[in-house]
Amino acid sequence: MAKYTFDENGDTFNYFVLTTLAIILIPATYLTVFKRTVVAARKFTCPCDACQHKASRAVAPRKSSNGRKKVAILLGWILFGFVAYQAYITPSPEVNKWNPFDILGIADDASPKQIKSAYRGLSKIWHPDKVNSDMREEADAKMSEINKAYETLTDDTTRENWEKYGHPDGSRNSMTMSIALPAWIVEAHNNFWVLSVYGIVCGLMLPYFIGKWWYRSGNYTKDMIRTQTMGTFFKQLKETTNPKDIVEILSRAEEFKEDIVSRPSDEAALEKLSIKVDAALEDRNGEKFEYTKKSTSPAALKVLTLLYAHTLGVPVEDKDLAQDQVDIASKSLHLIHGMIQITTARQWLSVSLFLMDMSQILVQGLYFHDSPLQQLPFVNVEAVKALKGKNQIKSISQFMELDRVDRVALLKGNTTADQIDQVPTVAKQYPQLKVIKAFFKVAGDNIITPGSLCTFILKVSAVSPGDPVVEEESKSDKEGVDALFEGEVDSEEDEDGNIKPRKESKAIAPSVHAPKFPGEKKPYWWIVLGDQKNNRIVVAPTKVTDVTSTPKTIRIQFQSPPRAGEYSFNLFIKSDSILGSDILQDMTLTVLDASELPPEPELDDDISEPDEDSIAGQMALLKEQGIAAAAIGGGSKGAVVANGKGKAKAPETDSDSDSD
């Protein structure tokens, strides 16, 4: 039988508190203090100066907006240490096992004579008649234990029960279990305080946190974008929206109003920064830093200024604003994806492509229409002009085709030879996608008919600039198409000849070079089928990740047009991180009328005739003769009559019976 008691000395309660604190504090400490340093030290391995500077910024301690969280964690560890000390100095309760030898004060191997002698000696001391009146209650209890111990050791049955179960009455020892709560929690004079804490936790804090969670779940989309922000994007995005309008609409997101801290010192620092931004725009294209009246809120103006400084390469000297710029750039990239969801749902092609371009310039920290060559270190506007003017170099791939001597000559100036040698190392971190095959196909048919389920099959691979393109083994067009569509690369046969998915090692795409973007950036690509003439998206964008030098097959299904004819589409492959890596390819979808499908092959319905001697043969013969008799003599009484030998004969007609 188990007896439950409260923790009298606090030993169990201390360990309960320590376990609870450890479960909370260890993950919180790792995520808040250690993870940032470990991740930064591991990921920033690029040897270029820009990435090394980025790594130093990431590892260096910075003023954080989560200071209260760090203080709470520190206080938690102090409490953990205090409770651990209390657990150390608190003695553990002793568990006393009932032992008749100990009660009688004799050894475990005592003889019956020694047992009887010890019993008599204790009886003379603790018998109620031998003690004073004030000790009789104690003597009664003591004598009861002595009698019980003596009986246990002298009676064979009682002793066997004690040796087997640990108790002379034949039942197991009662087990005492301590609840991990101190005894004072149920004491009467503490009821008010205990109930008050219970009411605060269960009546106030629990509903507050549940309500906060419910509010967040109702005010955020599944992609963790505020519904109010998506509503703003839905109202303000138009089919004619240009890239600069996108930045202005982006600055009005609710995330920036609530998550970006506004400080009194920001106004003066932002005013100085806006002057530099205006000067950079003037030097670049003769533009001015302008914004509409709708964006004059302090939060929107702050976001606009820091985003323009990020894309124009204007350094932010104020440390707090620099940290705000990092947060805004990361959050803006996430919000761009919400905008793309809206524009693709409305089938707006041009705005969707502008948003994908916006993703590229946010990652690389470049301005609209900047040359892809400016992604390389030490390549400024003057170097781009020299490359374009002398050698017509416009892309990173063309730059990598130059000899080292030509690179040094084109990048000469304040750049050292060691710095120039960093350029090809960085250039290889900008993979370019190569389209190996792209075609339309319908499963089981050689042609595409109106309204059929069509599959767009695209095979691509990523190639680093300067690396040779690995050509596939030559196959006929028919074999190549069938192999791609039927899943040759995605399945294999087991020992029994059954088709099963091939277990391929998942490719891991390397991080893209993005020294101006906070953290590591894994690249991915959008694949879009659109119609540029009508500015419409035909097939919604498909996001593709983990594209490496190993060819990857992508299948996109959609319904073919409802009428026969030739349809001209445009295939867009847009990177989310790399400028100058986009692919535009014309595609033609030929839809033929269903009447042009080849005729279905006739099924072979010939079945071998059964033997006449078998039951099946007899039934078939009966059926055939019955049908023939019914066709010849419509007035016959029966179709077929079987004789006793198993043969069938024609029934007698009415005329035959009359003649008989």
ZALUMNU-893547 format. One record per residue (C-alpha): residue in one letter; x, y, z. Coordinates in steps of 0.02 Angstrom, whole numbers, plus 50000, padded with zeros to 5 digits. Example, Ala and Ser with C-alpha at 12.3 -4.5 7.8 and 13.67 -1.06 7.14 Angstrom:
2
A506154977550390;S506844994750357;
//
This chain:
660
M500005000050000;A500695016949952;K500565032050064;Y500715049349987;T501435063650089;F502045080950053;D503905084650047;E504285088850227;N506105093750208;G506025100750029;D507215087949954;T506045081949814;F505375099349779;N507135106149749;Y507485093149615;F505805096649533;V506225115249522;L507975111549456;T507285100349318;T505995113249265;L507265127349261;A508515116949162;I507205112649029;I506865131249004;L508585139049029;I509715127648926;P508815130048757;A508505148448791;T510335151448833;Y510935142348678;L509755151648560;T510095168648638;V511945168548680;F512905154748591;K511995151048428;R512365167648344;T514245166248373;V514345147948323;V513325150348164;A514285165848113;A515975157548138;R515445142148040;K514585150047890;F515655164647838;T517095155547755;C517305166047597;P519085173347593;C518595189847512;D518765205847614;A516895209647609;C516405192847682;Q517755193647815;H517085210647866;K515335203447870;A515935189047980;S516745201048103;R515135211048115;A514125195248146;V515285188548280;A515575204948370;P514395208648514;R513065221248471;K511725230748562;S510205219848554;S508375223748570;N508115207648671;G509025214148824;R507565209648936;K507675191648878;K509525190948925;V509155198349097;A507785185549125;I508965171449076;L510295178149195;L509045179049338;G508475161449296;W510245154749311;I510455163749478;L508875155249540;F509525138749472;G511135140649571;F510195145049731;V509025130049717;A510505118649676;Y511375124649835;Q509805121349937;A509675103849864;Y511495100749910;I511335105950093;T509635097650122;P509875080150193;S508945066150108;P507605057550213;E508105040950287;V507055025850246;N506865014550400;K506464996250367;W505564986550504;N506784974050580;P506344963350733;F508184960350774;D508494979050788;I506964981150898;L507574967751018;G509364973951006;I510144957550953;A511174951250808;D510374944150651;D511084926850689;A510474926450870;S509934909450938;P508174906251008;K508884906951183;Q509644924151150;I508004930151075;K507024924551228;S508304932351345;A508244949051254;Y506344948851258;R506304945951446;G507574959651477;L506594972551376;S504954967151456;K505644971051628;I506104988451567;W504604993351459;H503154983851535;P501804996551580;D501774990351759;K503644993651776;V503645012151725;N502985028051797;S501225033551756;D501795047751646;M502735035451532;R501385022351513;E500835027851340;E502615027151276;A502865010351362;D501275003251284;A501875007851109;K503625001451143;M503004985151219;S501844982451073;E503344983150953;I504354971551067;N502954958651072;K502744959750884;A504624957350856;Y504694942550978;E503204934150896;T503974936550725;L505584928050775;T504804913750873;D503304909050765;D503774899750605;T502324906250500;T502544924350555;R504414923550527;E504174916350353;N502994930650310;W504244943350373;E505684935750275;K504634934650116;Y503674951050120;G504604961550248;H503094962050363;P502464949150488;D500624950150436;G501004943250261;S500804959750165;R502174969650082;N502944984550168;S501935000350144;M502795012150023;T502845030650061;M502895042249909;S503265060649929;I502385073449819;A503635086149753;L502785100549843;P503285107750011;A502165104650161;W501865123250191;I500835124050032;V499375115350119;E499535123650287;A498015133650339;H498905150150373;N499625150250195;N497965147250105;F497735165450055;W499435166949973;V499335150149887;L497615153849817;S498175171249762;V499635164149663;Y498505150749589;G497235164049538;I498565175049457;V499335160549359;C497745151649305;G496535166249306;L497625179949229;M499245173849152;L498575158249068;P497125167348981;Y498315181348932;F499555169948845;I498185159648763;G497355175648702;K499025182148638;W499315165948543;W497555166548471;Y497795184648420;R499415180548331;S498685165448243;G497225175848182;N498285190748130;Y499625181248034;T499575171247875;K500305153747863;D501915162047801;M501985172747960;I501545189147875;R500285200347960;T498565199647881;Q498455218647891;T500075219747792;M499405207947660;G497835218647652;T498895234247621;F499855225247484;F498235218947405;K497505236647395;Q499055245947338;L499865233847215;K499285237547037;E499635229846869;T500635245446824;T501665245846985;N503505249646950;P505035244647055;K505115261247150;D503285259747195;I503645242447264;V504915249647388;E503665262747444;I502265250047468;L503475238747560;S503895252547685;R502065253247741;A502045235547811;E501395233747988;E502935223548035;F504015239148025;K502815249548131;E502805237248276;D504445227548266;I505705241248221;V506135251748374;S505995270648359;R507245280648462;P507375299448493;S509125299648416;D508495292348252;E507815308648182;A509485317748172;A510415302248110;L509095298747977;E509155316647915;K511035315447887;L510825298547802;S509445304847687;I510605318647625;K511905305647579;V510585294847494;D509985309847394;A511765313547340;A512055295447288;L510465295547184;E510975311947103;D512685305147057;R511975288946990;N510525294046878;G510105311846921;E508665305747030;K508015312747192;F507485304247352;E505615307347341;Y504125299247421;T502265302047424;K501295309247569;K500635292047614;S502395286947665;T502765301647779;S502495291647939;P504115290448040;A504195271548025;A503935271647835;L505185285647809;K506475276347914;V506205260347812;L506335269747646;T507935278547695;L508795262847759;L508235252347609;Y508895265247485;A510525266247583;H510645247247576;T510395246347387;L511485261547349;G512925255847459;V512835271247571;P513675266847738;V512635269347896;E513735276448032;D512475275848175;K512615258648257;D510785257648305;L510215262248130;A511455249948056;Q510665236048158;D508925242048106;Q509495241247925;V509995223047946;D508295218848020;I507355228547886;A508305220147744;S507935202747812;K506105206747845;S505885214947675;L506485199447585;H505155189447677;L503805202147636;I504265201847451;H503665183847446;G501975189347513;M501845202047373;I502265188647244;Q500835178047309;I499625192347275;T500275196747101;T500355178747042;A498575175747104;R498055190446994;Q499145183646851;W500135199846834;L501735194946746;S502745211146743;V502455215746926;S502895197946980;L504535199046884;F504905216146962;L504665208447135;M505865194347093;D507125207447036;M506835216447201;S507295200547293;Q508945200047198;I509435217947236;L508995215947420;V510125200747435;Q511575208547340;G511355226347404;L511315234047230;Y510195247047149;F508945245047008;H509755241146839;D511495239546915;S512685228446818;P512855210346877;L514735213246874;Q514545224347028;Q514195208847130;L516055205047117;P517255212947243;F518255228347188;V517155230547033;N516415247947043;V515465258546917;E517065264346831;A517685246446813;V515995241246740;K516125255046610;A517875249446564;L517335231346548;K515835235546441;G516745248146332;K518325238546289;N517845220246290;Q515935220746296;I515975211146459;K514225211646534;S514085195846639;I515095186346767;S515275171646649;Q516065182846516;F517215190246647;M517815172946697;E518275169146516;L519625182746523;D521435178846562;R522185184646725;V523245197646635;D521685205346559;R520805205446727;V522255214546809;A522315227146668;L520445230646679;L520385231646869;K521985241446893;G521945256347009;N521835255047197;T521645236247187;T523125225247230;A523585209247140;D523045198847290;Q521345207347290;I521145204147104;D521485185747136;Q519985185547254;V518815190047110;P518795173147020;T518575164147187;V517045174647223;A516385173247045;K516225154347063;Q514965157347202;Y513695164147077;P512995148446993;Q512145150146825;L510715138746775;K510825129446609;V509265122546526;I509605105146460;K507855100846400;A506145109046408;F504575101946329;F502715098346355;K502005080846369;V500365071846409;A500495054946495;G500065040646378;D499805051446222;N500935057046083;I499975073246060;I499225086346174;T497335088046161;P496205102146224;G495885101846411;S497095087646446;L498245086746597;C499865093046524;T501565091546606;F502945104146576;I504595095046598;L506165105046628;K507915098146655;V509205110346723;S510885110646807;A511905123946896;V513615128446826;S514885139546911;P515595153146797;G517195147246715;D516805128646738;P516505118146582;V514735112346547;V514595093446560;E513645086846410;E512515071846428;E512735055846334;S511945057046163;K510205049646150;S508875050846020;D507555063946052;K506225050646077;E507275041046203;G507725056946295;V505925062746308;D505295045746364;A506675044146493;L506275060946570;F504395058846570;E504295040946627;G505425044746774;E506975035046723;V508045045946834;D506845044746979;S506535025846990;E507415009146982;E506974990646984;D507204979747137;E507734961447136;D505964955747094;G505814967546946;N504634979747033;I504834998347002;K505265008147158;P505865026047188;R507745027647178;K508555033047338;E509595047847284;S510715057647398;K509935074747420;A510955088147335;I511485102847441;A511695119147347;P513115130147411;S512735147147484;V512735161847367;H513985175947389;A513025189947476;P514195200647584;K512905214347607;F511505202847663;P511425197447847;G511745179047875;E511925164747753;K510865164447594;K510415148447504;P509895152347325;Y508345145947239;W507475149347075;W505715153447017;I505095144746860;V503685154246775;L502735151246614;G502015167646553;D501395177446405;Q502355193646385;K501205200446249;N499675199646362;N500655202346524;R499895186746600;I500555172046700;V500045155746619;V500715143946754;A501015150146931;P502845151346986;T503665135647051;K505065137347177;V506565125847146;T507945123347274;D509515112747288;V510015114047106;T511825108547083;S512935102946940;T511975086546940;P510515088446817;K508845090546904;T507165086646823;I505665097546868;R503885092846821;I502495105846823;Q500715100546784;F499345111746716;Q497805110346607;S498075113146422;P497055126646330;P495255122046287;R495475124446099;A496655117145972;G498045128145904;E499815134245934;Y500135144246091;S501705154446119;F502345155246297;N503875162646380;L504895152546503;F505635163346642;I506915156346764;K507275169546896;S508515168347038;D508035175647206;S509845180147248;I510915182747093;L510845196746966;G511175192346785;S510715173946802;D508955175146732;I508415164446585;L507105169246456;Q506635156046328;D505205155246203;M504105139946212;T502745133946092;L501335122746148;T500455113846005;V498695107846048;L497875096045923;D496075090745909;A495605074645997;S495115067045829;E496955066245783;L497315053945921;P497795036745851;P496415023645859;E496355013046013;P497064995445982;E495724981945972;L495694969846115;D495854951346073;D494184943846127;D494504926346053;I494354913346188;S494774895146158;E493254883846144;P493014871646289;D493014852946260;E491324845046224;D491554832046359;S491774845246494;I490344853446586;A490804870346510;G490744862446336;Q489034855046366;M488344871546430;A489044880646279;L488264867946160;L486594869246247;K486634887846231;E487084887746045;Q485754874745999;G484444883546102;I484764899946013;A484704891145843;A483084882045884;A482284898045944;A482764906645782;I482074892345671;G480524886645765;G479814900745862;G478374889945927;S479414876046000;K479004870646175;G480804870246229;A482474875646167;V483554860446198;V483254843846283;A484724833746344;N484704814846330;G485354803046456;K487034800846368;G487514818946386;K487134823146204;A485874836046154;K484444833346032;A483114844545961;P481424843946046;E479924836745961;T478824849145873;D476924849445873;S476844842445695;D477884827445742;S476774823245888;D475224824045778;S475954811945651;D476374800045791;
//
